[in-house]
Amino acid sequence: MKINIYYGGRGLLDDPTLYVLNKMEAVLRELQVEVKRVNIFENKNEIATLPQTFKEADGIILATTVEWLGIGGYMQQFLDACWLYGNKEKIQNTYMLPIVMSTTYGEREGALLLTNAWEILGGLPCEGLCGYVEDLVTFEMNQDFGVIIEKKAENLYRTIRQRIKSLPTSNQAVKQSVLRTPQLNLTPQESEQLSKYVSDDSYVKKQKEDIEQLTSMYKGLLGSSPTEENSPYLSEFEAHFIPAENFTASYSFFVEGLKAPLYIGIDNDALDISYKEDENAEVIAKLSREVMQSIVDGRMTFQRAFMAGDMTAKGNFKTLRMLDQVFAF
């Protein structure tokens, strides 16, 4: 029989969870059990690959310490890796004993969280061990506590050896009928390879750089060939432009729902219209897409929209009034 222990604490000398684990390891080895302990904090850069290490184990122990709130980041990352990269077929036949010791508050909640997580993963949880430790020396000197820990180790050995069954739980039902988290349908070998890639910082960095490069390239392609969908109103303004002699102006329209403002620059009979930012525009206006559409459809004028409060504007109001003359919708 082989049992792996995954410790999610920080490895402090006064951590009561370490005392409990040492006690349980001694009992299990007396029962001829092969025990392997994995300190997650020592393997924090390879957490994604750790779920592959219990593929030969008959049972595992998930142990952590509540120091202020919750089970801690290392254990949570390990559970996330089990969900994303773990071999679910193997997990279904693996017993798990949760151990959560607390120096503050929340050991019961922590043990329950580990149990629920393992059930949702499809595994077989055992009755856990949790407790509050105010003084480690007093805790270690209490023989009754030592007996409880030893009995828990013996029960774990007996449960795995006899393959003791348990009643179905609602967590298992939730996993089958309610949860719809998208997952990749990977073989165990593919999951193991993917977890290795994820834990490889250089590989992940290279992938991020490739994604950023592709994103920039596609943005450039989209920006170089605007369409009516992402750049509306351009053709309408160009078609209804009426040049005014000796008139120059610049407008910036912030239209709700559009990522960039609509810029209109007029220099006598030359029209410059595009989507870009220009903080030096003589008139800066803000309006909704519905109001802008009403204006280009000829159902409303810029002046009436401003007077009715449907469009707000700041800048040169003489230049604002010229809009209805140079654009006859």
N, C-alpha and C positions, 0 to 999 in steps of 0.2 A: 504494500500500500504506500502511496506517495501523497503527501499533503504539502501544498505551497502556502506560505504566509506572505501577505502583501501588507506592509506597514506604511500607513499614510501620514504618520506624524513627522516631527522635525528632528527626531533623534536626540532630544535633550536627555541629560543624565537623570533628571528628576521626573521623567515621563513615566507615569504609572502603567501605561500600556506596555512598555518594554518589560517591566517586571512580570506582568501577566503572561506575555508571550514566552519569556524564558521559562516560566513555570510550566506552561502547556507543552513546550518543546521537550522538556525533560520527561514528562509523562508519556508523550507520544513515542519518543525514542525507546523508552522502556518496553513499549508495546510493539517494538520492531517496525515502526513506521519511519519511512524516509521523509525527512522534513527539510524543506528549503525555504529560507526567508529571503524576501526581496524588499529592500528598503527603497521605496519609491523616490525619496528625496535624493538618493544617490544615483538614480537613473532618470532624473527629470527631463533630460534631453531625448530619452528613448521611451517615453511613456506610451507612445502609440504602438510600440512593438511588444509591450509587456503582456497583453492578452494572449499572445502566442505562446507564452512560457508555461501556461497551465494545460496545454493540450495533452500531456502525459499524466497529469495529476488526477487522482481519484476525488479529491476534495481540496478546498482552499479556505483560508481564513483571511477575512478583510478586517484589519485592525487600524484604528485611528484614535486620536485624542481630541476632545473638544476643549480648546484653550480659551475661546471667547464666544464664538458663534459658529455652529455647524461643524461638519466633518473635515473641513480644511480643503485647500485647493488641490493638493496632490492627489488625494483620494477621489475627488470629483473629476479630475482630469483622467484618472485611471478608469473610472466608470464610463466616462464619455468615450474613451478608446475602446472599451468592451462593446459599447453599442455600435460604434462605427466600424471597427475592424475585427472584432472578436468572432470566433467560429461559433455560430449559434447552435450548431448541431452538437458540438462538444459541451457547450454551456448547459444544454438541456439535461445532460447526464452528470453534471458536476454539483456536488454538495458544497454549500458555503456557510461558514459560521461567522457572524459579525461580532466583533469585539470593539466596544467604544467605552473608554474611560474618560472622565471629565474632571477638570480642576475648577470648573465654574458651574455652568448649568447646561443641560441639554443632552445628557448621555442617552436617555431613552429615545429621544427624537432622532439622534444620530443612528442608533442601532436600527430603528424602524425604517429610516431612510435607506440604509444598506440592504435591509431585507426586501423592501419594496422594489428597489432597483434590480436586485438579483432575480426576483420573481418576474418583473417585466422583461428582463433579458431572456427569461425562459428557464432559469436555473432552479436548483433545489435548495432552498434556504433551511438552515437548522435553527433551533432556538438559540438566540444570541446571549452574550454576556456583556453587561454594562454596569457601571458603578461610578460613584462620586468619591474622589480621593482628596481630602483636605491636607493631610500630612502623609507623605510617602513612607516615612519610617514606621509610623504607627500602623499603616496599612500592611506593610511587609511583615511586621511582628505579629499580626493577628493570625493565629493558626486556623481559625474557622474560615477566614477568607481564603487561605491557601487550600483548604479542603474543597471549597466550592469551585475554585479554578481547576483543581485536579479532576473533580467529578465531571466538569464540563468537557475536559479533554477526553475522558473515557467515554462520555456519551457521543462525542463526535466520532470516535473510533468505532463504536458499536453501530452508529447510524450508517456509516459508510460500509462497514463490513457486512451488515445484514441488508443493506439497500432498503432501509425503512421508507415506506411510502407515507405521504401526507395528503390530507384532503385538498381538493382544488380551491383556489382563492380567486377573489374578484380581480386581482391584478393580472392573473393569467387570462381571464375573460376579456379584460380591457385590451391586453396585447393583441388578442386574436380578432376582436370585433370593433374596437373603437379607434385605437391608435392608427394613424395613417402617415406616420413619418416616412418620407421618401428615403429608400435605401437602394444601394447598388446591389444587384443580384450577382454577387461574386462567389467564386469557389473559395474554399479555405486557403488554397495556395495563392489565389489572387489577393485575398484579404491580407495575408501575411506580407506579400510583396508590396502592397499599397501602404501598409503600416510602416514598412521600412523606408519607403519614399518620403512619407510624411515626417518621419523623425529625422530625416537627413536635411539639415539646415541649408546646405549649399544647393541641394536639389530644389527645395521649396523657394529659396531666393531666386534661383534661375527661372522657375516657373512664373513667379510674380513679375519678374522683369519682362518675360515673353508676353505675359498678359497685358502689361502696361504698354508695351510696344505695339501690340495688335490694336489695343484700344485707341492709341494715338493715331494709328494709321487709318482706322475706320472713321474716327472723328474728322480727320483731314479729308477723306473721301466724301463724307457727308457735307462738310463745309464747302467743298469745292463745287458741288453740284446741288444747290438748294432746290427743294421741291415746293409745290404750292401748299403741301400739308404742313411742313415745318417753317415755311416762310410765306405766310398769307399776306394779302393786300398789296403786294408789290405791283402786280399787273394792273390792278384797279387804279392805283395812284398814277402810274405811268400813262394809262389810257386817258385819264381825265385831267391831265396837267395842262394849264393854260398859262403860258409865260407872261409875266408882267414886266414892262420896260423899267430899267434901272431899279430892280428889286432883288435884293439878296437876303436870305434868311436861313436859319437852321432850326429844325424841330427834332425833339426826341419824345416819342410816345411809348409809355410803359403800359402795355396791354396785358391784362390778367391772363395767365395761362401760357404766355410766351416767355421763353428763357432769356431772350435779349430784347432790348428796346428797339423800336422801329425808328430809324434815323432818316430824316428828309432834309437834304441840303439843296437850296435853290440859289442859282447865280444867273440872273436874267433868264435866258432860255435853256440853261443847263440844269438838269435834274439829277441829283445823286440820292438814291434811295436804297437802303440796305438795313440789315439787322446788325447793329453794333452800338457800343456805348460811346457817348460823347458828353462829357460833363460841361463842356463849354457851349452847348446848344443855347440859342437865344430864348427858346420856349421849351419847357419841359412839362409834359402833360401826362396824366394818368387816367385810364378809363377801362371799362370792361370790354370783353370781346363782343358782347351783344350790342353795346353802344357803337363800337367801331363798325360793326357789320351794318347797323342801321344807317350810319353816315355814308359808307361806300355804296349802299343800296339806294341812296337818295331819299330816305325817309326822315332824315334829320340832318341838320347842319352843325358844324363845329361850334358856331356861336350859340345856337340854341342849347346844345348839350352842355356848354359851359355855364350858361345862365340858369339852366335847370338843375345844376349840381351833379349831372351825370358824368361830367368830366372836370377834373381839377387841373389847374395849370398855374405855373409861375414863370415870370420872365417879362419880356416886352409884350404888352397887351395889344399894341398897335400891330405888331407882327402876328399875333394870334388872330386878330380880326381878318388879316389878309388870307387866311387859309381857305375861306369859302370863295374867294375870288380866283385864286390860282388853281383850285381843284373844284371843278364844276361837276359834282355827282348828280 
